[in-house]
Amino acid sequence: MEAISVVVVDDSVTVLLFMEEILKQISKAIPLHFKMFSSAKAALLYVDKFPSDVLITDVEMSEMSGIELVSKVKELKPNVRCVVVSSLTTPIDFTNAKVAGADSYLIKPVDVSHLRSILRLTSLRKNMTT
């Protein structure tokens, strides 16, 4: 089974470390490689240059919002599955994420089982087409 490539973006080092631990756990069951970024611009450059299957991004970041990042990633690579993670729970936040092209919206703290399901589905889809 071919591993999926996951890009995680959050300007909080604490959140990145937490997400790294979650992805290490998930990678025991689902083959995946992941790259962590504290800069949305650096993540965008990475996604543009390297194959990526999933983008997981925070909404509120200093240099570029996660909503803007999702929109730009979808312009460059429409097949990248975009997951927005936020503590914001209003309907307008969810709507903005969907309009930008987000495939999923997770509320912080991240539900590990929900993230695992998203990654498992992505893995199955990728390996059905290869």
N, C-alpha and C positions, 0 to 999 in steps of 0.2 A: 504494500500500500504506500503510495507516494505521500510524503509529508506536506502539510499545508504551511504556507508562510503567513505569519501574523505580525502586524506592525501595531505597536501600542504607543499612544501619544498622550502625555499628561505633563504639565509643567510642575507638578508636585513630585519630588523625588520619593517621598513616602508612598504615594499612590503607585508609582512605577515599581517600587520594591514589592508592594503588596500584589500587584498584578503579575509580576515575575514569579512569585511563589505560587499563585493560582495556576499560571500556565505550566509551571514545572509539574504540578500535580496532574493536570489534565493531559500533559504529554506522555504520561505513563500509559494512558489508554488510547490516545489519539495521536498519531505521528504528526508532530508540528515543529517548526522552527519559528522563533520569535525574535524580534528586534525592538528595543525600547528607545523612545525618543522623548526628550523634554522640550523639544522645539518642533512646532508644527511645520515650519518651513523646511527643516532638515528632513522630517518625515516625508513631506511632499516630494522633495528631491529624490529620496530613496525609492518611493513608490514609482516615480517616473522612470527610474533607471533599472530597477530590479523587479522580478516577478513577485507579486504579492496577492494573496488570496483574501485576507481579512485585514481591515483597519479598525482598531478599537481606539476611540478618542474621547477625551473629556470635552465638555462644551465650553466651559469658561477657562480660557488660557490668555496670557498677556499679549503675545505677538500676533496671534490669529485665532479666532474662535474655532471650536470643533465643527460648527455648522459650516463655516467658510471652508475649512479643510475638506470636509466631506464633499462639498460642491465641487471643489477643484479636483479632488481625486476622481470623482465620477466623470468629470470632463476628460481627464487623461486616460483613465482605465475604468470604463463603465462596469466591468465584471467584478471588480473588487467589492466584496461584501463589507459594508460599512456599519459599524456598531457604535452608537453614541452612548456615552456613560455620563450621567449627571445626577446631582442632588436636586436639580430643578424638576418639579413634578407638575407644572401647570400644563393644561392642554395646548397653549400656544408654543411652549417649548417643544413638545412632542411634534406638533404640526410643523414648526420650523425645521426640525430635524428631518422629517419625512419629505418635505418640499425640497430640501437640499439633496436628497437621495439616500438618506439613511435607511438601511434594511431592518435595523433593530434599535431599540432604545432601552437601555438598562438603567435602573435607579441605583445610586450608591446607597449603601454598600452593595457591591455586585453580588448577585445570586450566582454562586459557582455552578449549580446544576443548570441554570438557564444558559450561562456562557458555554458550558460543556455541550449542551444540546446544539447551540448555534455552530460551534466548531465541528461537532460530529456531522451535522448536516452538510456543512461546507466540504468536509473531507469526503463524504459519500458522493457528493456531486462532482467533485474534482476527479475522483477515482473512477467514476462511471464514464467520464468523457476522455480519459487517457488510455 
